[in-house]
């Protein structure tokens, strides 16, 4: 949100910048009569500048800034413009500019002699560069109130001002639990109208609920949300009630199926978009086709809101759809389409703002690069000032967690368990949802999502040589992955199935399984999957030909590609396994020079793994 945007004041007080604006209006529309010679682009520019300044819905500009804006206007170098801005037609009394001049004139007439003198002093200080002169609060105390000679009914009451809400937003961004809620209370306790009941208490409660929800304090959010629903129903605020109910559906629940929002007149399109996130959660086991259907509903509802003038087209809402499409395409395994959607978000959304869509897109792209071994590039994406500048404290925690996970991924692949436990783990962000089974084979009680947990059990059983125990969870994981449309996990399951099948001597069938998915894997979008597939395929080729020289030669390209991929990923233990098999293959083929080269590389990998463990730096 633009920091200059503020609601227009109810009562009018002459401020120093009003004198500059009146002078500009008089010079442009009254004193000069050069309408026919002024450049059109200059007039359009000045109209836009004065339209914004006289509307008084944005924070005023300084004296120097106003002068600089006139000097940088189009065609400002022309002599007629240098003669101090000519005029257009005579301003009608019904124009915005005319109303502004009239209001300033009336406000000046109301000033007492002391008020005029004070205005003059404030203006002189403001021109000299003071940003606070003349902009202090106006205390409406009948005993000491002497700046006005005449007082109207609106001058006798203090009306709502935006400063407390600005302080609330600042406290929300900085994580201040005292200043933020206190200023939110002050803001909604102000006078908005002349009725006894303000009718806006539900808005204060809803803002507090959103704060607790963002910080994952769900019990506090649930308690306040029920109160906000009751207040909204009592006051008859249908729109706020719908927001509260939608927020209630966002809170975590123990239901086996997600609670989705029904399309209603006041339902916000972003709430339907959040339903896609619920359907995407692996614990519900819903297919990705439902996610795409719900995404289309969200886009259609947003377009309907724009067509019926219920919402203004904003890049934030549109980019939210692109960001969600990128996540869905990535989950589906269409990484090129995901990259296109991510690029759309990053190009459209300006950097330097607290925008979660842009931040999540950067996090997803950086982690995908880290998975493919491009650790410096992934960290550079997140450490660039455009990624973290202007983030709120909650968003900063999410950013810090993403950086930590990239470092943890690289450390686990290198096999640096001691470095991880002694250095990285104590420096884990406090809000991190770290599960050790994402990176290591351990016996921790914290489990992964159902599909990932089954694949983790398969890999753990394979690591211990218990292939029989891995068949049942593997088949369940394959069925779930295919049903849900999570094809990267499905392809990984196929490779694991082929690897387990080798234990039972089914080399020909296992080879056909891997060859069926190789066209999708060879693109290198999942380098670790490609390396594992090539290693397993090479073993299948060797086993199916009874270690004949023809089978050994056919397996060589697969082994070399697997070795290169594992080296790029810094997976030293897996690299050593491939190099051991390469040494055996070269020896059986009588390729002595290549065998010595593979042996040297194996020695280097072993030494490097030992060096990483002893000296992590």
C-alpha angles and dihedrals in degrees: 000000000000109000092218096061113107133156116262115263120256095215124038126232123179110246130187095255090057089070091057092048093049090049091052092048093049093047094047101040106026119018099049128053103194099114095134095053101044115103113253094226089055093051093048090050093051091046090056094047094049093042090060096041098047094045087069094210093116131057111272122255123238124256092255092048093052092051091047092052091054091048093052094050118124113274090012089142094065117105094237090056092044087059086077107276118305125230136256123209122326109282114248119229090242094057124106091243092051092051091050094051091046092050092050090048092052091046090052092050089053093055120104121226089263090051092052092050091048091049090053092051092046092050093051091050091045092053088049089059107269109139095191101049109114096004101092121122117280109233110210097210112149092211099051100024105114108140093092127062094189123035127199128201093264090053092061096063133060111235130200117289127195098228096092091051090050089053089049092054090048091051090048091052094047096042095244106160094189108042094040102055092036093056090044088057091047092050097053093042091064125103111271097161141352097266122109095238114055092207092209103093091104089061091057091050092048092052090051090049091053091050093052091044092052090051091048093242091142101167092056091044092051093050094051092041093061089051091049091052091052092048093047091051092048093050093044093238100156097177095050089045089056090050090051093050091048089051089051089057089053094060115099115264137185094234118128090225125046120254105241128195120247116227107260134164095258098037111121115233092231090063089059088048089054088055086067088061090053092051089047092059107109092217090072093051095217121158119249090241088074089052091055091047092052090046090055089051090053092050092046092049091049091051089049091052090051093047093050092046092244090125137022116236106259131180090227095064094042093048089049088065091048092048091051091047089053090054092048094048090048092050089048091051098248096127097167091057090046090053091052093052091046091051089052091055095046093048096045100042114070118234122240097051132106094252117151094195091060092043094050090047091053091047093050093047094046094048091049089054091047090053088056092053098260094125098154092049091048093051091044090058092056098037094053110110091238089064100052105023115114094007118152118237093260092050089046090058089054091049093048090049091054092052090048093050092053090053090046091051093053092045094050092048091052090051094240097150095153092050089048095052096039101041116011101038095055088051095051112132112260092236094049119126094209118173112189092211089070088073110015141038103244140138098247117148094229109099133205125234112295098261095043091045092056092051089047090054090050093052091045091051090047090051090054094045094248099131095156092059090052099058099080098049089041093056090047091050091049092051093047094046093050093045094049094043095240094144099171088060090042092055090047089052091052090053090049090048090053090047091052091045090059088065088063096046096253093136098144094050091044091051091053091049093056095042088056093062100033095094090063094042100046092070087079097228086130103033095179091054090049092051092048092046093050092048092049092044091052091052090049091051092050093047095045093054096044091246093299118165092250091055091046092053091048090052095052098080090049092050093047092051091047090050092050092048094048090048090052089051092047089234095151099174093053090043090055091052092053092046091052090055090046090055091053092047093049091047093052091048092050093239097146099172093049090046091055090048092051090047091052091049090049090052091050092049091050092049092046092052090050091047092051090053096046099037111020093183 
